Amino acid sequence: MPSIHFLTSGKTIEVQPDANLLRTSIRYEGSVPFKCGGGLCGTCRVRIVDGQENLSKVMKKELDRLGNESIDQGYRLACQTFIAGDVTIAWDVADLERRNKIAQRRIANSTQ
């Protein structure tokens, strides 16, 4: 079974193949930050430290939120990413407050 190592929170979890990264984090307290869970806000942005080849293809929502440069640097949206093999991820805790403010604006704008 594939495993996800949440480097920032120090947790490692074994998962079924094709498990969603954010849902797994929520279910097993991996601590990936999130607001919407649907690719709108970008709060669940994580950096793939190891195992990029074991992830689903990049989704359009990820391209829209992150851009090619961030994706090329190894960033993904956990809510849009599925696991096919072992992966290690991390996220920037210091940047979280800024991303939360941006997320709140994006969510508010999407409901208007």
Residue frames relative to the residue before (quaternion, step in Angstrom):
aa qw qx qy qz dx dy dz
M 1.0000 0.0000 0.0000 0.0000 0.00 0.00 0.00
P 0.5102 -0.6449 0.4709 0.3195 3.59 -1.02 0.76
S 0.1837 -0.7665 0.6002 0.1361 3.56 -1.22 0.44
I 0.2406 -0.7212 0.6322 0.1493 3.50 -1.27 0.63
H 0.1292 -0.7646 0.6268 0.0760 3.54 -0.84 1.00
F 0.2100 -0.7654 0.6025 0.0843 3.56 -0.60 1.23
L 0.2775 -0.8197 0.4790 0.1472 3.56 0.09 1.32
T 0.6722 0.5190 -0.3051 0.4310 3.60 0.89 -0.91
S 0.7658 0.3292 -0.1967 0.5162 3.60 0.92 -0.82
G 0.4606 -0.7245 0.4151 0.3011 3.59 1.27 -0.17
K 0.5524 0.6181 -0.3845 0.4061 3.58 1.23 0.26
T 0.1104 -0.7594 0.6367 0.0750 3.59 -1.16 0.69
I 0.0534 -0.8092 0.5840 -0.0362 3.55 -0.86 1.04
E 0.3085 -0.7063 0.6015 0.2102 3.58 -1.03 0.78
V 0.0763 -0.8144 0.5750 -0.0135 3.55 -0.94 0.96
Q 0.5599 -0.5482 0.4868 0.3861 3.52 -1.31 0.22
P 0.5822 -0.5517 0.4408 0.4030 3.63 -1.11 0.49
D 0.8102 0.2350 -0.2288 0.4858 3.57 -1.13 0.78
A 0.3458 0.7199 -0.5195 0.3039 3.60 1.15 0.54
N 0.4370 -0.6706 0.5335 0.2734 3.56 -1.10 0.74
L 0.5254 -0.6798 0.4229 0.2881 3.56 -0.85 1.01
L 0.7026 0.4510 -0.2889 0.4686 3.62 0.81 -0.87
R 0.6536 0.5101 -0.3268 0.4536 3.61 0.86 -0.87
T 0.6349 0.5170 -0.3256 0.4728 3.57 1.04 -0.76
S 0.6429 0.5220 -0.3205 0.4598 3.57 0.96 -0.84
I 0.6568 0.4987 -0.3127 0.4714 3.59 0.93 -0.85
R 0.6921 0.5076 -0.2806 0.4297 3.57 0.80 -1.04
Y 0.8119 0.2547 -0.1064 0.5144 3.59 0.92 -0.90
E 0.4993 -0.7102 0.3853 0.3128 3.57 1.26 0.52
G 0.1824 0.7978 -0.5415 0.1925 3.53 0.82 1.09
S 0.4029 -0.7868 0.3835 0.2674 3.55 1.39 -0.24
V 0.3105 0.7182 -0.5589 0.2746 3.63 1.10 0.46
P 0.4090 -0.7187 0.4978 0.2616 3.63 -0.74 0.99
F 0.1100 0.7908 -0.5978 0.0724 3.58 -1.12 0.65
K 0.2331 -0.7430 0.6075 0.1566 3.54 -1.31 0.40
C 0.8441 0.2183 -0.0914 0.4811 3.59 0.53 -1.16
G 0.2843 -0.7923 0.4958 0.2133 3.60 1.00 -0.73
G 0.7167 0.4571 -0.2497 0.4638 3.59 1.25 0.11
G 0.6372 -0.5677 0.3287 0.4046 3.60 1.18 0.36
L 0.5231 0.6560 -0.4081 0.3598 3.61 1.22 0.14
C 0.7985 0.3898 -0.1770 0.4232 3.56 0.77 -1.03
G 0.3701 -0.7531 0.4764 0.2627 3.63 1.02 -0.64
T 0.4150 0.7382 -0.4519 0.2804 3.59 1.27 0.01
C 0.7085 0.4699 -0.2635 0.4559 3.60 1.04 -0.71
R 0.2639 0.7761 -0.5252 0.2283 3.59 1.18 0.56
V 0.0012 0.7866 -0.6161 0.0406 3.55 -0.82 1.06
R 0.3660 -0.6912 0.5730 0.2447 3.55 -1.26 0.45
I 0.3339 -0.7246 0.5699 0.1966 3.55 -0.88 0.98
V 0.2409 -0.7942 0.5489 0.0998 3.55 -0.41 1.28
D 0.7868 -0.0678 0.0880 0.6072 3.56 1.01 -0.84
G 0.7648 0.3959 -0.2742 0.4279 3.57 -1.10 0.70
Q 0.2086 0.8118 -0.5188 0.1686 3.60 1.19 0.42
E 0.6589 0.5311 -0.3005 0.4399 3.58 1.04 -0.81
N 0.6747 0.4961 -0.2842 0.4668 3.59 1.25 -0.29
L 0.5866 0.5807 -0.3564 0.4379 3.57 1.27 0.36
S 0.6074 -0.5325 0.4450 0.3867 3.53 -1.30 0.38
K 0.6338 -0.5218 0.3941 0.4130 3.56 -1.26 0.30
V 0.5986 -0.5670 0.4309 0.3668 3.55 -1.23 0.54
M 0.3253 -0.7605 0.5397 0.1563 3.56 -0.88 1.03
K 0.6646 -0.5142 0.3694 0.3968 3.57 -1.26 0.47
K 0.6317 0.5361 -0.3402 0.4448 3.61 0.96 -0.78
E 0.6347 0.5204 -0.3334 0.4639 3.57 1.07 -0.68
L 0.6339 0.5188 -0.3231 0.4740 3.56 0.99 -0.82
D 0.6613 0.5172 -0.2991 0.4535 3.59 0.95 -0.90
R 0.7422 0.4205 -0.2228 0.4720 3.59 0.88 -0.94
L 0.7940 0.3469 -0.1576 0.4736 3.57 0.86 -0.96
G 0.3223 -0.7398 0.5217 0.2770 3.57 0.97 -0.83
N 0.6662 -0.5416 0.3555 0.3695 3.54 -1.22 0.52
E 0.6383 0.5508 -0.3414 0.4154 3.58 0.95 -0.83
S 0.6792 0.4746 -0.2942 0.4764 3.62 0.87 -0.90
I 0.6391 0.5155 -0.3283 0.4669 3.57 0.99 -0.80
D 0.6474 0.5104 -0.3144 0.4707 3.59 1.00 -0.79
Q 0.6667 0.4807 -0.2927 0.4887 3.60 1.19 -0.53
G 0.6420 -0.5735 0.3072 0.4057 3.59 1.29 0.10
Y 0.5087 0.6481 -0.4299 0.3693 3.60 1.21 0.24
R 0.0157 -0.7708 0.6368 -0.0087 3.54 -1.18 0.72
L 0.4228 -0.6278 0.5671 0.3248 3.55 -1.32 0.22
A 0.4541 -0.7145 0.4611 0.2660 3.58 -0.63 1.12
C 0.6497 0.5414 -0.3249 0.4234 3.61 1.02 -0.73
Q 0.7326 0.4063 -0.2182 0.5006 3.59 1.19 -0.48
T 0.6523 0.5493 -0.2779 0.4422 3.58 1.32 -0.12
F 0.1353 -0.7835 0.6054 0.0367 3.54 -0.95 1.01
I 0.3990 -0.7527 0.4980 0.1620 3.54 -1.09 0.89
A 0.1069 -0.7915 0.5992 0.0552 3.57 -0.96 0.91
G 0.7894 0.0533 -0.0180 0.6113 3.58 1.28 -0.26
D 0.7651 -0.3666 0.2529 0.4650 3.58 -1.30 -0.09
V 0.0407 0.7899 -0.6081 0.0677 3.55 -1.04 0.86
T 0.1700 -0.7422 0.6393 0.1075 3.55 -1.22 0.65
I 0.0370 -0.8131 0.5807 -0.0177 3.56 -0.83 1.03
A 0.0734 -0.7649 0.6373 0.0574 3.54 -1.32 0.39
W 0.1102 -0.7683 0.6229 0.0975 3.56 -1.28 0.29
D 0.5038 -0.6686 0.4776 0.2667 3.52 -1.25 0.61
V 0.3036 -0.7776 0.5277 0.1568 3.57 -0.31 1.25
A 0.6405 0.5453 -0.3311 0.4275 3.62 0.97 -0.79
D 0.6935 0.4719 -0.2589 0.4789 3.59 1.11 -0.67
L 0.4673 0.7395 -0.4061 0.2645 3.58 1.26 -0.29
E 0.6411 0.5311 -0.3419 0.4359 3.63 0.90 -0.82
R 0.6513 0.5083 -0.3100 0.4704 3.60 0.94 -0.86
R 0.6726 0.4932 -0.2969 0.4650 3.59 0.91 -0.90
N 0.6154 0.5428 -0.3478 0.4535 3.61 1.07 -0.66
K 0.6490 0.5074 -0.3191 0.4687 3.61 0.97 -0.79
I 0.6461 0.5028 -0.3120 0.4820 3.57 0.96 -0.85
A 0.6433 0.5374 -0.3166 0.4440 3.58 0.95 -0.89
Q 0.6503 0.5188 -0.3257 0.4494 3.58 0.90 -0.87
R 0.6500 0.5033 -0.3169 0.4731 3.61 0.99 -0.80
R 0.6706 0.5067 -0.3044 0.4482 3.59 0.89 -0.91
I 0.6563 0.5000 -0.3124 0.4708 3.58 0.95 -0.87
A 0.6519 0.5130 -0.3181 0.4591 3.59 0.93 -0.87
N 0.6758 0.4965 -0.2894 0.4615 3.60 0.96 -0.85
S 0.6658 0.5148 -0.3147 0.4389 3.59 1.04 -0.67
T 0.6909 0.4684 -0.2837 0.4720 3.61 1.18 -0.40
Q 0.5839 0.5909 -0.3703 0.4156 3.58 1.27 -0.08
